[in-house]
């Protein structure tokens, strides 16, 4: 996954970070695993789908246990014009730009 792109989080994750400061380390660890193509607790078949999705620049999912429940990471690839509307001018000149969201499954 090398490039997580812009990393964003849901309100639920933001609240968990505020309520449990040690969650910062948990989230950082999860992000590092995801970046290294460790998809967490996904089954073998879903992990294989992720590797194919990476090649096609399609949505990639990771699922991980944490002290406050399961946490998902989802990377979506946005066309450059859509990315600019949502997040401003990117650093990269790529046509498809990644955005990784940290969320609880219930927030999907």
C-alpha positions as CSV (number, residue, x, y, z in Angstrom):
1,X,0.0,0.0,0.0
2,X,3.0,2.3,0.3
3,X,1.1,5.5,-0.2
4,X,-1.9,6.0,2.2
5,X,-2.5,9.4,0.7
6,X,-4.5,11.8,2.8
7,X,-5.5,10.1,6.1
8,X,-8.9,11.1,7.5
9,X,-11.0,9.8,10.4
10,X,-14.6,9.6,11.3
11,X,-16.2,11.3,14.3
12,X,-16.3,8.0,16.1
13,X,-12.6,7.5,15.8
14,X,-12.0,11.2,16.8
15,X,-14.0,10.7,19.9
16,X,-12.2,7.4,20.8
17,X,-8.9,9.3,20.5
18,X,-10.1,12.0,22.8
19,X,-11.5,9.6,25.3
20,X,-8.5,7.2,25.2
21,X,-5.2,9.0,24.5
22,X,-3.4,5.7,24.2
23,X,-5.5,5.0,21.1
24,X,-3.1,7.3,19.2
25,X,-0.5,4.5,19.4
26,X,-3.0,1.9,18.4
27,X,-4.1,3.8,15.3
28,X,-0.5,4.5,14.3
29,X,0.3,0.8,14.6
30,X,-2.7,-0.1,12.5
31,X,-1.7,2.5,9.8
32,X,1.8,1.0,9.6
33,X,0.4,-2.5,9.2
34,X,-2.0,-1.4,6.5
35,X,0.8,0.5,4.7
36,X,2.8,-2.8,4.8
37,X,-0.1,-4.7,3.2
38,X,-1.0,-6.4,6.5
39,X,-4.8,-6.4,6.2
40,X,-5.3,-7.4,9.8
41,X,-8.1,-9.9,10.5
42,X,-9.4,-10.3,6.9
43,X,-9.8,-13.8,5.6
44,X,-7.4,-15.0,2.9
45,X,-9.9,-14.4,0.1
46,X,-10.5,-10.8,1.1
47,X,-6.7,-10.2,1.4
48,X,-6.3,-11.5,-2.2
49,X,-9.0,-9.2,-3.4
50,X,-7.1,-6.3,-1.8
51,X,-4.0,-7.2,-3.7
52,X,-6.0,-7.2,-7.0
53,X,-7.7,-3.9,-6.0
54,X,-4.3,-2.3,-5.4
55,X,-3.2,-3.1,-8.9
56,X,-6.4,-1.5,-10.3
57,X,-6.4,1.4,-7.8
58,X,-9.8,0.4,-6.4
59,X,-11.0,0.4,-2.8
60,X,-8.8,-1.5,-0.3
61,X,-9.9,-2.5,3.2
62,X,-8.2,-3.6,6.4
63,X,-9.8,-4.7,9.6
64,X,-8.0,-4.7,13.0
65,X,-8.8,-5.5,16.6
66,X,-8.3,-2.6,19.1
67,X,-9.0,-2.1,22.8
68,X,-12.2,-0.2,21.8
69,X,-13.4,-2.6,19.2
70,X,-12.8,-3.4,15.6
71,X,-11.3,-0.7,13.5
72,X,-11.4,-0.5,9.7
73,X,-9.1,1.3,7.3
74,X,-10.4,2.0,3.8
75,X,-8.4,3.5,1.0
76,X,-10.3,4.9,-2.0
77,X,-8.8,6.4,-5.1
78,X,-10.3,9.7,-6.2
79,X,-10.0,11.3,-9.6
80,X,-7.8,14.4,-9.4
81,X,-10.7,16.9,-9.9
82,X,-12.8,15.2,-7.2
83,X,-9.9,15.1,-4.8
84,X,-9.2,18.9,-5.3
85,X,-12.9,19.7,-4.6
86,X,-12.8,17.7,-1.3
87,X,-9.3,18.2,0.0
88,X,-7.5,20.9,-2.0
89,X,-4.5,20.8,-4.2
90,X,-2.6,17.5,-3.8
91,X,1.2,17.2,-3.6
92,X,1.1,14.5,-6.3
93,X,0.4,15.0,-10.0
94,X,-1.2,11.5,-10.3
95,X,-4.6,11.2,-11.9
96,X,-5.9,9.0,-9.1
97,X,-5.2,10.0,-5.6
98,X,-5.6,7.8,-2.4
99,X,-7.5,8.8,0.7
100,X,-7.4,6.5,3.6
101,X,-10.3,6.6,6.2
102,X,-10.0,5.3,9.7
103,X,-13.4,4.2,11.0
104,X,-15.5,1.9,13.1
105,X,-17.5,-0.7,11.0
106,X,-20.7,0.8,12.3
107,X,-19.8,4.1,10.6
108,X,-19.6,2.6,7.1
